[in-house]
Amino acid sequence: MIEKSRFLPEDLRKIIDPVIQRNGYFGHPENLLLAMLADTRKTVRELGLRRLLKCRKIANQQEIREFKLPALKFDAEDYIDIIDWQSTTITEPPLTKYISNEELEEMILDVPEEIEILKYPCHTQAVERCVKLVTDASVAVCGNIARDGFIRARIASRASLPVFETKSQYLQVFNVN
């Protein structure tokens, strides 16, 4: 999108660039690291592995990560250069936390053709249901403990309801009763 916006007149870019920056979640270091690990270029995968290992060495694991969007470089030639890696706080993506340092170092020495990262569904009905549940809990109660209790109670309540795989099972319940 940034590449295409460079062909627009300067007055339109002044309007569009702040919007792209504000919605530039793709430019967060965690997202860029994941993209680098999945890149088809071996050198980019190796660079991603090295940056991941480096951020592990300097990161404080007890600290809560702040998801802050870095300033985007609109003149970057490649997506790996879209942020200034030196001035940006780099945190590890949650999806790579299960990979040990030894495995990372081994991957750097012999960069695989494809790096296997846990696959999480992000747009299933179950995920959408959970998003709605967390939103409902946030509106209904205050505090982490109360929200957790609300969510657990709602899940337990749903688990106690009968589940029908087919329409005939559903109709059998009404015919018996």
C-alpha positions in Angstrom: 0.0 0.0 0.0 2.9 2.3 0.9 4.5 1.5 -2.4 1.4 2.4 -4.4 0.8 5.6 -2.4 4.2 7.0 -3.5 2.7 7.6 -7.0 0.1 10.0 -5.6 0.5 13.7 -5.7 2.2 15.3 -2.6 -1.0 16.9 -1.3 -2.7 13.5 -1.2 0.3 11.8 0.4 0.1 14.3 3.3 -3.4 13.0 4.0 -2.8 9.3 3.4 0.6 8.9 5.2 -0.7 9.7 8.7 -3.6 7.2 8.1 -1.1 4.5 7.1 1.1 5.3 10.1 -1.9 5.2 12.5 -3.0 1.8 11.1 0.5 0.4 10.6 0.2 -2.6 12.8 2.0 -4.6 10.2 5.1 -2.5 11.0 5.3 -3.6 14.6 8.6 -5.4 15.2 6.8 -8.6 16.4 4.8 -8.8 13.2 7.9 -8.0 11.1 9.9 -10.7 12.8 7.2 -13.3 12.1 7.1 -12.2 8.4 10.9 -12.4 8.2 10.9 -16.0 9.6 8.4 -17.0 6.9 10.2 -15.1 4.1 11.2 -17.1 1.0 14.7 -15.5 1.0 17.2 -17.5 3.2 19.1 -14.3 4.1 16.0 -12.6 5.4 15.1 -15.7 7.5 18.6 -15.7 9.0 18.4 -12.0 9.7 15.0 -12.6 11.5 16.4 -15.5 13.5 19.4 -13.3 14.6 17.2 -10.4 15.6 14.9 -12.7 17.5 17.9 -14.2 19.4 19.2 -10.7 20.1 15.9 -9.4 21.4 15.7 -12.4 23.8 19.1 -11.5 25.2 18.1 -8.0 26.1 14.4 -8.5 26.9 13.1 -8.5 30.4 10.7 -11.5 30.5 8.8 -10.2 33.5 8.0 -6.9 31.9 4.6 -6.4 30.3 5.0 -5.7 26.6 3.6 -2.4 25.3 2.3 -2.7 21.8 3.5 0.6 20.5 3.6 1.3 16.7 7.0 2.5 15.6 7.4 5.3 13.0 7.3 3.8 9.5 9.9 4.7 6.9 7.8 5.4 3.8 10.9 5.4 1.5 11.9 1.8 2.4 12.8 -0.5 -0.5 11.9 -3.7 1.4 9.5 -4.5 4.2 12.4 -5.5 6.5 13.6 -1.8 6.4 10.2 -0.3 7.0 11.2 0.6 10.6 14.4 1.8 12.3 15.5 -1.4 14.1 18.1 0.4 16.1 15.8 3.0 17.8 12.8 0.6 18.2 12.2 -1.5 21.2 12.0 -5.1 19.9 10.0 -7.6 21.7 9.6 -11.3 20.9 6.4 -12.5 19.3 4.4 -14.8 21.5 4.3 -17.4 18.7 8.1 -18.0 19.0 8.4 -18.2 22.7 8.3 -22.1 22.6 11.4 -22.2 20.4 14.5 -22.6 22.6 17.7 -20.5 22.2 19.6 -23.7 21.2 17.0 -24.4 18.4 17.3 -20.8 17.3 21.1 -20.9 17.1 20.9 -24.2 15.3 18.4 -22.7 12.8 20.9 -19.8 12.2 23.7 -22.2 11.4 21.6 -24.2 9.0 18.7 -21.9 7.9 15.8 -24.3 7.0 13.8 -23.8 3.8 10.7 -23.2 6.0 10.5 -22.4 9.7 7.7 -24.2 11.4 5.8 -21.8 13.8 2.7 -22.9 15.7 -0.4 -22.3 13.6 -3.3 -20.6 15.4 -6.6 -20.1 13.7 -7.5 -16.4 14.0 -10.8 -16.1 12.1 -12.8 -19.1 13.1 -16.3 -19.0 14.7 -14.7 -20.1 18.0 -12.3 -17.2 18.0 -15.1 -14.8 17.2 -17.1 -16.3 20.0 -14.2 -15.7 22.4 -13.8 -12.1 21.3 -17.5 -11.5 22.0 -17.2 -13.2 25.4 -14.2 -11.1 26.4 -16.0 -8.0 25.2 -19.2 -8.9 27.2 -17.1 -9.6 30.3 -15.3 -6.2 30.0 -18.6 -4.4 29.8 -20.2 -6.4 32.6 -17.6 -6.5 35.3 -14.5 -4.6 36.5 -11.1 -6.1 37.3 -9.1 -9.0 36.0 -10.4 -11.5 38.6 -14.0 -10.6 38.1 -13.6 -10.8 34.3 -11.9 -14.1 34.6 -14.7 -15.4 36.8 -17.4 -14.1 34.4 -15.7 -15.8 31.4 -15.2 -19.1 33.3 -18.8 -19.1 34.5 -20.1 -18.4 31.0 -18.0 -21.2 29.5 -19.1 -23.7 32.2 -22.8 -22.7 31.6 -22.4 -23.3 27.9 -20.7 -26.7 28.5 -23.7 -27.9 30.5 -26.1 -27.3 27.6 -26.8 -30.2 25.2 -25.0 -30.2 21.9 -26.7 -31.4 18.8 -24.6 -32.6 15.9 -27.5 -33.1 13.5 -31.1 -31.8 13.1 -32.4 -35.3 13.8 -30.7 -35.4 17.2 -32.4 -32.1 18.0 -35.8 -33.4 16.9 -35.4 -36.6 19.0 -35.2 -34.5 22.2 -38.6 -32.9 21.4 -40.2 -36.3 20.4 -39.1 -38.0 23.6 -40.2 -35.2 25.9 
